[in-house]
């Protein structure tokens, strides 16, 4: 079992390669396809308010994707990926909150 300081040292000293960006871009593809089907389903249904369901669906998709990247960053000792994932979740929640406040 690894100690906490050893894990923290690895998180902040391991470097990422340029292939990480390509992996991140390609991880958006399944989320985009699922979101397209979600929008079509919501648009064709009698659920109201449609805009709110679409906003929550988009937020849930992005939070799920960012959670995946947090776990992946933790596993691969990429501290910046963990931090960016947590910031991405925070920004998504704040954006959703702002959207809801304007409805």
C-alpha positions as CSV (number, residue, x, y, z in Angstrom):
1,X,0.0,0.0,0.0
2,X,1.3,3.4,-1.0
3,X,1.6,6.2,1.5
4,X,-0.2,9.5,1.1
5,X,2.9,11.5,0.6
6,X,4.3,9.1,-2.0
7,X,1.0,9.4,-4.0
8,X,1.0,13.2,-3.7
9,X,4.7,13.3,-4.9
10,X,3.8,11.2,-7.9
11,X,0.7,13.3,-8.7
12,X,2.8,16.5,-8.9
13,X,5.9,15.1,-10.6
14,X,4.5,12.9,-13.4
15,X,4.3,14.5,-16.8
16,X,1.7,14.0,-19.5
17,X,2.4,13.5,-23.2
18,X,0.7,15.1,-26.2
19,X,-1.3,11.9,-26.7
20,X,-3.4,12.8,-23.6
21,X,-5.0,15.7,-25.6
22,X,-6.0,13.4,-28.4
23,X,-7.4,10.9,-25.9
24,X,-9.4,13.8,-24.3
25,X,-10.8,15.0,-27.7
26,X,-11.8,11.4,-28.6
27,X,-13.5,10.9,-25.2
28,X,-15.9,13.7,-26.2
29,X,-17.3,11.6,-29.2
30,X,-19.5,9.1,-27.2
31,X,-20.8,12.0,-25.0
32,X,-21.7,14.0,-28.1
33,X,-23.5,11.0,-29.7
34,X,-25.4,10.2,-26.5
35,X,-26.3,13.9,-26.1
36,X,-27.6,14.1,-29.6
37,X,-29.9,11.1,-29.0
38,X,-31.0,12.7,-25.7
39,X,-31.9,16.0,-27.3
40,X,-33.9,14.2,-30.0
41,X,-35.7,12.1,-27.4
42,X,-36.6,15.2,-25.2
43,X,-37.6,17.3,-28.3
44,X,-40.0,14.6,-29.5
45,X,-41.6,14.0,-26.0
46,X,-44.3,15.9,-24.1
47,X,-41.9,16.6,-21.2
48,X,-41.9,20.3,-20.1
49,X,-39.8,22.3,-19.6
50,X,-37.6,20.8,-22.4
51,X,-34.8,23.4,-22.0
52,X,-34.3,22.5,-18.4
53,X,-34.1,18.7,-19.1
54,X,-31.6,19.4,-21.9
55,X,-29.5,21.6,-19.6
56,X,-29.4,19.0,-16.8
57,X,-28.6,16.3,-19.4
58,X,-25.7,18.3,-20.7
59,X,-24.4,19.0,-17.2
60,X,-24.7,15.4,-16.2
61,X,-22.8,14.3,-19.3
62,X,-19.9,16.8,-18.7
63,X,-19.7,15.9,-15.0
64,X,-19.6,12.2,-15.9
65,X,-16.8,12.9,-18.4
66,X,-14.8,15.0,-16.0
67,X,-15.3,12.4,-13.3
68,X,-13.8,9.8,-15.7
69,X,-10.8,12.1,-16.2
70,X,-10.3,12.6,-12.5
71,X,-10.2,8.8,-11.9
72,X,-7.9,8.4,-14.9
73,X,-5.6,11.2,-13.7
74,X,-5.5,9.7,-10.2
75,X,-4.6,6.3,-11.6
76,X,-1.9,7.6,-14.0
77,X,-0.5,10.1,-11.3
78,X,-1.4,13.1,-13.4
79,X,-2.1,15.8,-10.8
80,X,-3.0,18.4,-13.4
81,X,-5.7,16.2,-14.9
82,X,-7.2,15.7,-11.4
83,X,-7.2,19.4,-10.8
84,X,-8.6,20.3,-14.2
85,X,-11.3,17.7,-13.8
86,X,-12.4,19.1,-10.5
87,X,-12.4,22.6,-11.9
88,X,-14.4,21.4,-14.9
89,X,-17.1,19.9,-12.5
90,X,-17.2,23.2,-10.6
91,X,-17.5,25.3,-13.7
92,X,-20.3,23.0,-15.0
93,X,-22.2,23.3,-11.8
94,X,-21.8,27.0,-11.7
95,X,-22.9,27.4,-15.4
96,X,-26.0,25.2,-14.7
97,X,-26.8,27.3,-11.7
98,X,-26.5,30.5,-13.7
99,X,-28.7,29.1,-16.4
100,X,-31.3,28.0,-14.0
101,X,-31.3,31.4,-12.3
102,X,-32.0,33.1,-15.7
103,X,-35.0,30.8,-16.6
